[in-house]
Amino acid sequence: MTINCKGTLIDLSVPKVMGILNLTPDSFYDGGKYKNEKEVLSKVEQMLHEGATFIDIGGYSSRPGAKHISEEEELNRVVPIVSLLLKEFPEIVISIDTFRSEVAEEAIQAGAAIVNDISGGKMDEEMFAKVAELQVPYILMHMQGTPQNMQSNPSYSDIVKELISFFSEQLFKLRALKVNDVIIDVGFGFGKTIEHNFELLRKLELFSSLEVPILTGVSRKSMLYKTLGITASEALNATTVANTIALLNGTNILRVHDVKQAVEAVKIVNNYIK
């Protein structure tokens, strides 16, 4: 199971780790942490050193109830950083976390290699065509609603069936456009209750039937810290436990704030399932 990132084939049969770089002032865990280029470079260097295969850069906060920002502001946040990182780390594989086709295009032109779309093509009807044109891997995530309203009242009759139906439909459209590398993400916390999230984690293996790689992003999310009555900053151990469950249930990429611990989880699980 491989994906083609700017001519480099990355094998996902051994799970990989994607480090998160939030360039937003209001993300739920690390918003506003990286205030200048030096801090950004230091954080990315650390994540690469700890074993991240991908770095996911986002300039639009998608935490529940987050403030909506303009396309221009998002572009100003992310494109210069993509260029900066490629200059400093020429081998880096950058994923651009955006639901806007214009931001995706400019970030890819600046050197990013993957588009990570939280809306699964639902918030910009040009996105699928743009990804097909750019010929880059695409992360197709499920979200019920928008970041502004997704947690107001999430409801499903059968969450797994509904998500498999959603992915099947979107994958059909992407394949018709000749998008070769698609990765799915069930979207933990995006229009889901805590119960929904745990049901998805428990049944994650069922999504392997779609025959595409699976990305899991549960890092420090409220499904973990609210369950334990702690804060996001205290949820590293819970994240490692959830990541381990996800790996045992077929995840190919872990999207995390804490790379070292995720890489260790991958190594332990790989030795366990050999």
C-alpha atoms as a printed R data frame, in Angstrom:
    type eleno elety resid chain resno       x      y       z
1   ATOM     1    CA   MET     A     1   0.000  0.000   0.000
2   ATOM     2    CA   THR     A     2   1.943  3.023  -1.273
3   ATOM     3    CA   ILE     A     3   1.239  6.678  -2.066
4   ATOM     4    CA   ASN     A     4   3.170  8.845  -4.520
5   ATOM     5    CA   CYS     A     5   4.381 12.096  -2.957
6   ATOM     6    CA   LYS     A     6   6.130 14.237  -5.591
7   ATOM     7    CA   GLY     A     7   7.676 11.168  -7.210
8   ATOM     8    CA   THR     A     8   8.644  9.443  -3.948
9   ATOM     9    CA   LEU     A     9   6.697  6.282  -3.129
10  ATOM    10    CA   ILE     A    10   5.838  6.036   0.552
11  ATOM    11    CA   ASP     A    11   4.952  2.568   1.810
12  ATOM    12    CA   LEU     A    12   2.020  2.642   4.229
13  ATOM    13    CA   SER     A    13   1.970 -1.104   4.927
14  ATOM    14    CA   VAL     A    14   4.126 -0.106   7.905
15  ATOM    15    CA   PRO     A    15   2.149  2.702   9.599
16  ATOM    16    CA   LYS     A    16   3.571  6.223   9.410
17  ATOM    17    CA   VAL     A    17   3.276  9.287  11.649
18  ATOM    18    CA   MET     A    18   2.093 12.738  10.579
19  ATOM    19    CA   GLY     A    19   3.134 15.604  12.840
20  ATOM    20    CA   ILE     A    20   0.727 18.519  13.298
21  ATOM    21    CA   LEU     A    21   1.842 22.124  12.785
22  ATOM    22    CA   ASN     A    22  -1.014 24.489  13.595
23  ATOM    23    CA   LEU     A    23  -0.427 28.038  12.355
24  ATOM    24    CA   THR     A    24  -3.662 29.264  13.936
25  ATOM    25    CA   PRO     A    25  -4.022 31.424  17.033
26  ATOM    26    CA   ASP     A    26  -7.032 29.444  18.323
27  ATOM    27    CA   SER     A    27  -6.518 25.710  17.796
28  ATOM    28    CA   PHE     A    28  -7.841 23.641  20.709
29  ATOM    29    CA   TYR     A    29  -4.465 22.401  21.961
30  ATOM    30    CA   ASP     A    30  -1.493 24.327  20.537
31  ATOM    31    CA   GLY     A    31  -3.084 27.471  19.093
32  ATOM    32    CA   GLY     A    32  -0.750 30.465  18.941
33  ATOM    33    CA   LYS     A    33   2.269 28.450  20.076
34  ATOM    34    CA   TYR     A    34   4.515 29.194  17.097
35  ATOM    35    CA   LYS     A    35   4.852 32.972  16.840
36  ATOM    36    CA   ASN     A    36   7.840 33.288  14.525
37  ATOM    37    CA   GLU     A    37   9.874 31.402  11.917
38  ATOM    38    CA   LYS     A    38  12.480 30.277  14.448
39  ATOM    39    CA   GLU     A    39   9.841 28.589  16.632
40  ATOM    40    CA   VAL     A    40   8.239 26.926  13.589
41  ATOM    41    CA   LEU     A    41  11.593 25.598  12.329
42  ATOM    42    CA   SER     A    42  12.525 24.329  15.776
43  ATOM    43    CA   LYS     A    43   9.208 22.454  16.182
44  ATOM    44    CA   VAL     A    44   9.382 20.909  12.694
45  ATOM    45    CA   GLU     A    45  13.014 19.889  13.157
46  ATOM    46    CA   GLN     A    46  12.020 18.172  16.403
47  ATOM    47    CA   MET     A    47   9.104 16.297  14.731
48  ATOM    48    CA   LEU     A    48  11.294 15.152  11.831
49  ATOM    49    CA   HIS     A    49  14.045 14.062  14.224
50  ATOM    50    CA   GLU     A    50  11.473 12.070  16.242
51  ATOM    51    CA   GLY     A    51  10.404 10.163  13.133
52  ATOM    52    CA   ALA     A    52   7.524 12.017  11.442
53  ATOM    53    CA   THR     A    53   7.113 10.992   7.784
54  ATOM    54    CA   PHE     A    54   4.682 13.854   7.076
55  ATOM    55    CA   ILE     A    55   4.161 17.349   8.482
56  ATOM    56    CA   ASP     A    56   0.553 18.590   8.295
57  ATOM    57    CA   ILE     A    57   0.273 22.376   8.120
58  ATOM    58    CA   GLY     A    58  -3.005 24.129   8.845
59  ATOM    59    CA   GLY     A    59  -3.916 27.801   8.865
60  ATOM    60    CA   TYR     A    60  -7.668 27.475   9.481
61  ATOM    61    CA   SER     A    61  -8.749 26.378  12.945
62  ATOM    62    CA   SER     A    62 -11.307 23.584  12.754
63  ATOM    63    CA   ARG     A    63 -11.957 23.190  16.458
64  ATOM    64    CA   PRO     A    64 -15.686 23.233  17.325
65  ATOM    65    CA   GLY     A    65 -17.063 26.771  17.035
66  ATOM    66    CA   ALA     A    66 -13.829 28.149  15.553
67  ATOM    67    CA   LYS     A    67 -13.849 31.599  13.955
68  ATOM    68    CA   HIS     A    68 -14.209 31.616  10.162
69  ATOM    69    CA   ILE     A    69 -11.308 33.349   8.389
70  ATOM    70    CA   SER     A    70 -10.873 34.587   4.819
71  ATOM    71    CA   GLU     A    71  -9.032 32.656   2.127
72  ATOM    72    CA   GLU     A    72  -6.460 35.458   1.967
73  ATOM    73    CA   GLU     A    73  -5.687 35.178   5.672
74  ATOM    74    CA   GLU     A    74  -5.341 31.393   5.399
75  ATOM    75    CA   LEU     A    75  -2.985 31.760   2.418
76  ATOM    76    CA   ASN     A    76  -0.883 34.337   4.275
77  ATOM    77    CA   ARG     A    77  -0.524 31.963   7.208
78  ATOM    78    CA   VAL     A    78   0.461 28.813   5.333
79  ATOM    79    CA   VAL     A    79   2.160 29.484   1.985
80  ATOM    80    CA   PRO     A    80   5.247 31.338   3.345
81  ATOM    81    CA   ILE     A    81   5.745 28.560   5.927
82  ATOM    82    CA   VAL     A    82   5.555 25.820   3.272
83  ATOM    83    CA   SER     A    83   8.288 27.650   1.311
84  ATOM    84    CA   LEU     A    84  10.366 28.214   4.449
85  ATOM    85    CA   LEU     A    85  10.215 24.547   5.475
86  ATOM    86    CA   LEU     A    86  11.196 23.278   2.035
87  ATOM    87    CA   LYS     A    87  14.167 25.612   1.968
88  ATOM    88    CA   GLU     A    88  15.305 24.410   5.386
89  ATOM    89    CA   PHE     A    89  14.350 20.717   4.986
90  ATOM    90    CA   PRO     A    90  14.414 19.865   1.237
91  ATOM    91    CA   GLU     A    91  13.284 16.249   1.799
92  ATOM    92    CA   ILE     A    92  10.230 17.163   3.913
93  ATOM    93    CA   VAL     A    93   6.809 15.789   2.881
94  ATOM    94    CA   ILE     A    94   4.221 18.467   3.666
95  ATOM    95    CA   SER     A    95   0.481 17.953   3.841
96  ATOM    96    CA   ILE     A    96  -1.679 21.082   3.542
97  ATOM    97    CA   ASP     A    97  -4.708 20.975   5.840
98  ATOM    98    CA   THR     A    98  -7.365 22.991   3.976
99  ATOM    99    CA   PHE     A    99 -10.854 22.631   2.503
100 ATOM   100    CA   ARG     A   100 -10.221 25.418  -0.063
101 ATOM   101    CA   SER     A   101  -9.017 24.430  -3.540
102 ATOM   102    CA   GLU     A   102  -7.203 27.755  -4.031
103 ATOM   103    CA   VAL     A   103  -5.214 27.316  -0.804
104 ATOM   104    CA   ALA     A   104  -4.469 23.711  -1.793
105 ATOM   105    CA   GLU     A   105  -3.171 24.804  -5.192
106 ATOM   106    CA   GLU     A   106  -0.933 27.586  -3.870
107 ATOM   107    CA   ALA     A   107   0.475 25.378  -1.113
108 ATOM   108    CA   ILE     A   108   1.225 22.557  -3.586
109 ATOM   109    CA   GLN     A   109   2.896 25.060  -5.928
110 ATOM   110    CA   ALA     A   110   4.995 26.236  -2.971
111 ATOM   111    CA   GLY     A   111   6.122 22.642  -2.420
112 ATOM   112    CA   ALA     A   112   3.511 20.783  -0.353
113 ATOM   113    CA   ALA     A   113   2.844 17.199  -1.469
114 ATOM   114    CA   ILE     A   114  -0.558 16.160  -0.021
115 ATOM   115    CA   VAL     A   115  -3.976 17.817   0.396
116 ATOM   116    CA   ASN     A   116  -5.778 17.075   3.678
117 ATOM   117    CA   ASP     A   117  -9.428 18.193   3.395
118 ATOM   118    CA   ILE     A   118 -11.527 18.085   6.580
119 ATOM   119    CA   SER     A   119 -14.700 18.562   4.528
120 ATOM   120    CA   GLY     A   120 -14.127 15.626   2.167
121 ATOM   121    CA   GLY     A   121 -14.865 17.847  -0.823
122 ATOM   122    CA   LYS     A   122 -18.121 19.194   0.630
123 ATOM   123    CA   MET     A   123 -17.075 22.802   1.363
124 ATOM   124    CA   ASP     A   124 -15.493 23.630  -2.008
125 ATOM   125    CA   GLU     A   125 -16.989 22.020  -5.086
126 ATOM   126    CA   GLU     A   126 -13.775 22.736  -7.034
127 ATOM   127    CA   MET     A   127 -11.601 20.675  -4.685
128 ATOM   128    CA   PHE     A   128 -11.835 17.261  -6.389
129 ATOM   129    CA   ALA     A   129 -11.085 18.687  -9.834
130 ATOM   130    CA   LYS     A   130  -8.179 20.669  -8.388
131 ATOM   131    CA   VAL     A   131  -6.648 17.603  -6.698
132 ATOM   132    CA   ALA     A   132  -7.035 15.675  -9.977
133 ATOM   133    CA   GLU     A   133  -5.260 18.479 -11.813
134 ATOM   134    CA   LEU     A   134  -2.466 18.677  -9.238
135 ATOM   135    CA   GLN     A   135  -2.107 14.852  -9.153
136 ATOM   136    CA   VAL     A   136  -1.328 14.698  -5.444
137 ATOM   137    CA   PRO     A   137  -2.513 12.335  -2.703
138 ATOM   138    CA   TYR     A   138  -5.782 13.464  -1.100
139 ATOM   139    CA   ILE     A   139  -6.960 12.871   2.466
140 ATOM   140    CA   LEU     A   140 -10.744 12.530   2.392
141 ATOM   141    CA   MET     A   141 -12.208 13.240   5.826
142 ATOM   142    CA   HIS     A   142 -15.789 12.944   7.009
143 ATOM   143    CA   MET     A   143 -17.370 15.843   8.893
144 ATOM   144    CA   GLN     A   144 -21.042 16.356   9.706
145 ATOM   145    CA   GLY     A   145 -21.768 20.075   9.263
146 ATOM   146    CA   THR     A   146 -19.048 22.746   9.451
147 ATOM   147    CA   PRO     A   147 -16.506 23.597  12.180
148 ATOM   148    CA   GLN     A   148 -18.874 26.359  13.300
149 ATOM   149    CA   ASN     A   149 -21.868 24.047  13.917
150 ATOM   150    CA   MET     A   150 -20.631 20.445  13.776
151 ATOM   151    CA   GLN     A   151 -20.911 19.785  17.511
152 ATOM   152    CA   SER     A   152 -24.333 21.403  18.037
153 ATOM   153    CA   ASN     A   153 -26.273 18.142  17.683
154 ATOM   154    CA   PRO     A   154 -24.501 15.336  15.787
155 ATOM   155    CA   SER     A   155 -26.850 12.449  14.972
156 ATOM   156    CA   TYR     A   156 -26.693  9.261  12.890
157 ATOM   157    CA   SER     A   157 -28.966  6.241  12.494
158 ATOM   158    CA   ASP     A   158 -25.931  3.975  11.940
159 ATOM   159    CA   ILE     A   159 -22.672  5.910  11.958
160 ATOM   160    CA   VAL     A   160 -20.466  3.224  10.383
161 ATOM   161    CA   LYS     A   161 -22.906  2.526   7.534
162 ATOM   162    CA   GLU     A   162 -23.388  6.251   6.874
163 ATOM   163    CA   LEU     A   163 -19.647  6.922   6.784
164 ATOM   164    CA   ILE     A   164 -18.906  3.942   4.533
165 ATOM   165    CA   SER     A   165 -21.650  5.180   2.192
166 ATOM   166    CA   PHE     A   166 -20.161  8.713   2.235
167 ATOM   167    CA   PHE     A   167 -16.641  7.447   1.500
168 ATOM   168    CA   SER     A   168 -17.851  5.100  -1.261
169 ATOM   169    CA   GLU     A   169 -19.656  7.965  -2.982
170 ATOM   170    CA   GLN     A   170 -16.724 10.390  -2.724
171 ATOM   171    CA   LEU     A   171 -14.178  7.744  -3.753
172 ATOM   172    CA   PHE     A   172 -16.254  6.993  -6.846
173 ATOM   173    CA   LYS     A   173 -16.134 10.698  -7.835
174 ATOM   174    CA   LEU     A   174 -12.386 10.936  -7.180
175 ATOM   175    CA   ARG     A   175 -11.622  7.798  -9.191
176 ATOM   176    CA   ALA     A   176 -13.713  9.077 -12.090
177 ATOM   177    CA   LEU     A   177 -11.411 12.137 -12.080
178 ATOM   178    CA   LYS     A   178  -8.315  9.863 -11.984
179 ATOM   179    CA   VAL     A   179  -7.196 10.836  -8.485
180 ATOM   180    CA   ASN     A   180  -4.913  7.888  -7.759
181 ATOM   181    CA   ASP     A   181  -3.964  8.161  -4.095
182 ATOM   182    CA   VAL     A   182  -6.808  8.685  -1.627
183 ATOM   183    CA   ILE     A   183  -6.540  8.227   2.138
184 ATOM   184    CA   ILE     A   184  -9.670  8.235   4.314
185 ATOM   185    CA   ASP     A   185 -10.125  9.767   7.766
186 ATOM   186    CA   VAL     A   186 -13.341  9.069   9.715
187 ATOM   187    CA   GLY     A   187 -13.024 12.503  11.337
188 ATOM   188    CA   PHE     A   188 -12.956 11.840  15.070
189 ATOM   189    CA   GLY     A   189 -14.610 14.793  16.825
190 ATOM   190    CA   PHE     A   190 -15.951 16.365  13.635
191 ATOM   191    CA   GLY     A   191 -19.713 16.238  14.072
192 ATOM   192    CA   LYS     A   192 -19.631 13.239  16.421
193 ATOM   193    CA   THR     A   193 -20.470 12.644  20.071
194 ATOM   194    CA   ILE     A   194 -18.033 10.881  22.405
195 ATOM   195    CA   GLU     A   195 -20.105  7.692  21.925
196 ATOM   196    CA   HIS     A   196 -19.901  8.042  18.123
197 ATOM   197    CA   ASN     A   197 -16.122  8.485  18.335
198 ATOM   198    CA   PHE     A   198 -15.612  5.357  20.404
199 ATOM   199    CA   GLU     A   199 -17.899  3.339  18.136
200 ATOM   200    CA   LEU     A   200 -15.772  4.428  15.156
201 ATOM   201    CA   LEU     A   201 -12.547  3.551  16.965
202 ATOM   202    CA   ARG     A   202 -13.972  0.152  17.916
203 ATOM   203    CA   LYS     A   203 -15.135 -0.577  14.335
204 ATOM   204    CA   LEU     A   204 -12.309  1.127  12.443
205 ATOM   205    CA   GLU     A   205 -11.276 -2.146  10.829
206 ATOM   206    CA   LEU     A   206 -14.559 -2.205   8.870
207 ATOM   207    CA   PHE     A   207 -13.295  0.766   6.832
208 ATOM   208    CA   SER     A   208 -10.499 -1.431   5.434
209 ATOM   209    CA   SER     A   209 -13.188 -2.811   3.088
210 ATOM   210    CA   LEU     A   210 -12.822  0.433   1.089
211 ATOM   211    CA   GLU     A   211  -9.292 -0.716   0.177
212 ATOM   212    CA   VAL     A   212  -7.609  2.643   0.745
213 ATOM   213    CA   PRO     A   213  -5.221  3.726   3.524
214 ATOM   214    CA   ILE     A   214  -6.760  4.963   6.774
215 ATOM   215    CA   LEU     A   215  -5.556  8.034   8.689
216 ATOM   216    CA   THR     A   216  -6.526  8.468  12.336
217 ATOM   217    CA   GLY     A   217  -6.453 11.746  14.228
218 ATOM   218    CA   VAL     A   218  -7.414 11.369  17.893
219 ATOM   219    CA   SER     A   219  -4.467 13.296  19.345
220 ATOM   220    CA   ARG     A   220  -5.452 15.042  22.606
221 ATOM   221    CA   LYS     A   221  -9.095 15.289  21.452
222 ATOM   222    CA   SER     A   222 -12.085 15.851  23.735
223 ATOM   223    CA   MET     A   223 -13.281 12.238  23.315
224 ATOM   224    CA   LEU     A   224 -10.215 11.377  25.413
225 ATOM   225    CA   TYR     A   225  -9.838 14.206  27.884
226 ATOM   226    CA   LYS     A   226 -13.569 14.582  28.604
227 ATOM   227    CA   THR     A   227 -13.853 10.829  29.195
228 ATOM   228    CA   LEU     A   228 -11.085 11.098  31.797
229 ATOM   229    CA   GLY     A   229 -12.112 14.470  33.262
230 ATOM   230    CA   ILE     A   230  -8.743 16.039  32.398
231 ATOM   231    CA   THR     A   231  -7.483 18.718  29.984
232 ATOM   232    CA   ALA     A   232  -6.031 18.414  26.470
233 ATOM   233    CA   SER     A   233  -2.563 19.159  27.844
234 ATOM   234    CA   GLU     A   234  -2.899 16.146  30.182
235 ATOM   235    CA   ALA     A   235  -4.115 13.751  27.465
236 ATOM   236    CA   LEU     A   236  -0.834 12.384  26.082
237 ATOM   237    CA   ASN     A   237  -1.171  8.973  27.738
238 ATOM   238    CA   ALA     A   238  -4.805  8.689  26.596
239 ATOM   239    CA   THR     A   239  -3.710  9.612  23.065
240 ATOM   240    CA   THR     A   240  -1.114  6.831  23.039
241 ATOM   241    CA   VAL     A   241  -3.714  4.297  24.180
242 ATOM   242    CA   ALA     A   242  -6.190  5.420  21.485
243 ATOM   243    CA   ASN     A   243  -3.442  5.438  18.835
244 ATOM   244    CA   THR     A   244  -2.515  1.888  19.803
245 ATOM   245    CA   ILE     A   245  -6.144  0.729  19.429
246 ATOM   246    CA   ALA     A   246  -6.307  2.480  16.037
247 ATOM   247    CA   LEU     A   247  -3.097  0.757  14.876
248 ATOM   248    CA   LEU     A   248  -4.433 -2.643  15.946
249 ATOM   249    CA   ASN     A   249  -7.606 -1.868  13.960
250 ATOM   250    CA   GLY     A   250  -5.826 -1.128  10.692
251 ATOM   251    CA   THR     A   251  -4.730  2.516  10.742
252 ATOM   252    CA   ASN     A   252  -1.949  3.396   8.293
253 ATOM   253    CA   ILE     A   253  -1.193  6.984   9.394
254 ATOM   254    CA   LEU     A   254  -1.386  8.543  12.861
255 ATOM   255    CA   ARG     A   255  -1.874 12.320  12.837
256 ATOM   256    CA   VAL     A   256  -0.469 13.606  16.134
257 ATOM   257    CA   HIS     A   257   0.848 16.506  18.184
258 ATOM   258    CA   ASP     A   258   3.410 14.234  19.898
259 ATOM   259    CA   VAL     A   259   5.506 12.419  17.307
260 ATOM   260    CA   LYS     A   260   7.963 10.537  19.529
261 ATOM   261    CA   GLN     A   261   5.244  8.682  21.446
262 ATOM   262    CA   ALA     A   262   3.311  7.837  18.257
263 ATOM   263    CA   VAL     A   263   6.448  6.436  16.578
264 ATOM   264    CA   GLU     A   264   7.059  4.305  19.675
265 ATOM   265    CA   ALA     A   265   3.462  3.022  19.547
266 ATOM   266    CA   VAL     A   266   3.950  2.025  15.891
267 ATOM   267    CA   LYS     A   267   7.148  0.129  16.739
268 ATOM   268    CA   ILE     A   268   5.572 -1.753  19.647
269 ATOM   269    CA   VAL     A   269   2.432 -2.673  17.668
270 ATOM   270    CA   ASN     A   270   4.516 -3.795  14.674
271 ATOM   271    CA   ASN     A   271   6.531 -6.112  16.905
272 ATOM   272    CA   TYR     A   272   3.335 -7.406  18.521
273 ATOM   273    CA   ILE     A   273   1.588 -8.281  15.226
274 ATOM   274    CA   LYS     A   274   4.610 -9.752  13.384
